[in-house]
Amino acid sequence: MKTRRRARRVTLETLYEYDIAGHDPDEVLAQRLEEGPMERAGIEFAERLIHGVIAYQEQMDRLIARYAPEWPLDQMAVIDRNVLRIAIYEFLVSDETPVKVAINEAVELAKVYGSDSAPRFINGVLGTLADHQDELRREIQREAAVAVTA
């Protein structure tokens, strides 16, 4: 399995446990890496994703709530919520991953970890966000700057 794909899986598992149980994400990641070691590049990518998603969670959750209003965040499957957060972080915040790649990887995660309807749901929400990518990226950066100065 490709390093980044594996890093996304470990990131999803870590964020899931953080979301459900509130466990320290660095400790959860360390446990996952004990169970299955990964290349240094993959570990660094997973760490960036985990810390980035947590740092921008509030702003990303507002976007998810706006673009998936039929699924309130607290009623959304924890897996789906975190798959969306990872992809949104990748293509709107870090700008490290091309949009199509981030969406494709999110759909693949949803196929493995989510329900039967998860891949279509994830693809739809992320596709809509991608259509507004430039304005949403500016919005997240503005909100983050305000949060830092507050």
Buried (B, 14 or more C-beta within 10 A) or exposed (E): EEBBEBBBBBBBBBBBBBBEEEEEBEEBBEEBBEEEEBEEEBBEBBBBBBBBBBBBBEBBBBBBBEBBEEBEEEEBBEBBBBBBBBBBBBBBBBEBBEBEBBBBBBBBBBEEBBEEEBBEBBBEBBEEBBEBEEEBBEBBBEBBEEEEEE
